[in-house]
Each structure stands twice: as C-alpha cells, then as structure tokens.
C-alpha cells in the first residue's frame, strides 16, 4: 500500500530537483498529458480494487495515453481544431468516473455493513 | 506475491506522475506569474502601487538629504566647510560638464546605414537620462543643460548637429552610469531600440568598463540669472 505513495513522493522530489523547464508554449500540451496520466493511474487503482489488474495494460496505457494526448492536442492546434478541449473533456469525465468507482469499492470494502444494510432496505 | 504484482507497476507509473505533476506545477506558476499573462487591470494596479512607492521613496530621499545638509552645516568647522564646498564644486562641474569624467557606462553607435533623425538622438538621450545616466556625450560633444541637438542641410542632404557642430558617422553616444541599468532602459520591450528597429535602424549597444567623456568646449556665462534666496 505504501510503496506507490512513496513512488509518488519520490517522483515529486525528482521533478522538483531537476532544473528542466518546459517551454511556455508547450505548457498547454503538457497539461493534457498530465490529465491523461492521472486518468491512467486512477484507472489502474480501480482495476486493482476490482481484481482485474493487468500490469501490461496499465504501463502501455499510461505511456500511450499520455503521449497521444499531448500529440493530439498539438496536432489539433496545428489543424485549428480544439482537440485540446476534447481531450480535457474525455479524460476529465473518465477521471471522475474512475474516482467514483474507487469510492464505491472502498465504501463497499470498509463498510460492509453499509453495503448489507443497503441491500436489505 | 499477488500484492507485489500490482504494486510495482503502479509505483513506476506514480513516479512518472509525480515528475509530470511537479513539472507542470512549476511551469504553470511560471505562466501565471509572467507579466505578459496578467490582466490589464492587475498590471495597472501594479504600476500604480509601484509609482506611489516611488514617489514616497523620493520624498523620503529629499527629506533625508535635507537633514544631511543641515547636519553638515551645523557640525562644520572652517576646514570642513571648505572641504564640503570643494566636493560640491566637483560634483557641479561634473553635472555642468566642465570637467572630463570617466567611469563605467554604455556606448550606442549608429552607423551611416541607420536612417535616424535628430529627434531619435534626443529621445535616446532622454531615455538614457531616465535610465540613470550620470553624464552623456555625443561623439566628442558633452551633453549638458544647454546642449542643442538639431539638423542642418547641405545640397539636399541632411546632417545632425550637436551644439551646431555637424556630427559625422559613426555617431557614438557615450553614457556613464550602471551599464546594466542603462542597457535595460534602452532594450526593454517596446522601448526606444524596438522603436528604432521599426525604422530599420539597428544601433550597436556595448557595455563598457571604462569610458572617458570630454568636457564642454566653453562654459556658459550667466548674465541675468540670479539666485532667488539672496534677493
């Protein structure tokens, strides 16, 4: 349980120590990439809770989603289509969906009574 | 064993998420604090606050200088007074350009291919004074309180004059002051160098460690001006 959280902290430390700065024009694409990566992570957590976890799916999904989101946003800007917005919308909806599922599972796990109670009533 | 099978991939992914998040945080704060992305109203308030602060600081400076002067006068022996007067005289002769001065500064050089008018030189010199220049000279003419920058014409070709002396290219403007501040004063976005570039004039700006500015050619006599306090 603690290993992933340590990983997040470790990543945050690396991110704040390296002096690499993203050029301001790419910040917009980067934001979409971050959103996509968050979506993948929550998707992964959800899969773990549902006992459907597959490491290959998570890893490939994470990298391809992140890169594709940034690339599509960039391409959209080149073509004059706001694919940026589409990506924000799609990943945003999925993110909240995943979060809701995670919440349901956690609730079901920790409050079994609550679950049982719900079924009776 | 089954626990580890999901922990490691999730950890790897979270490390990357951590890196991405912090990088994005940093760049987003950079974007938000960048002046060019601020709202106009905010910028106006910022400018107002800063100029208010400047006025109050200038007032403070004036009062402090007054007290300094008073203290100097009150605690002065004869030798002290003479010393102070000499120091004042030195300062004033620098201000009036009666003496050669040297110090770090900036040179701005216009070549003969730069299409400039005399007003450009006036603007440039105003800008240099505003940026904190302490002494300025154009070619070998020291700029003081009665320097005239104008133009003359010979055979339909125009030339710029300083104190009625024609300036020959390259025209070099030397200014003594903090080289960095002077440079920034000229090259700030939308500043005079940007404006000159619109007219295809690209002066060469160089920061100098040591510059020597000539004295004015002749002192200005005073026939009519008198000190108000003594009347």
Interface residues (C-beta under 8 A of the other chain):
Chain A: X3 X4 X5 X6 X7 X8 X9 X10 X11 X12 X13 X14 X15 X16 X18 X20 X21 X22 X24 X27 X30 X31 X33 X34 X37 X38 X40 X41 X44 X45 X48 X53 X55 X58 X59 X62 X66
Chain B: X5 X6 X7 X8 X9 X10 X11 X12 X13 X14 X15 X16 X17 X18 X19 X20 X21 X22 X23 X24 X26 X27 X28 X30 X31 X34
